Amino acid sequence: MKLLFCLLGLVLIIEGLPYFAFPHKMKKWMLVMQEVPDSHLRLMGFIAMAAGLLIAYFFKE
């Protein structure tokens, strides 16, 4: 459980960093993302989840 909370904290740091460092660029990027078709976003999300699963599997303790 301790590892889960540690990983959650790291994810929040990585997710929050661009908003902290480049807030103006993130706003512009969000406007661009609205133009991307849902099917492309779903595919990118699936690929990210699959990559995360593979990384977790190969580097498990």
Secondary structure, 3 states (H helix, E strand, C coil): CHHHHHHHHHHHHHHHHHHHHCHHHHHHHHHHHCCCCHHHHHHHHHHHHHHHHHHHHHCCC
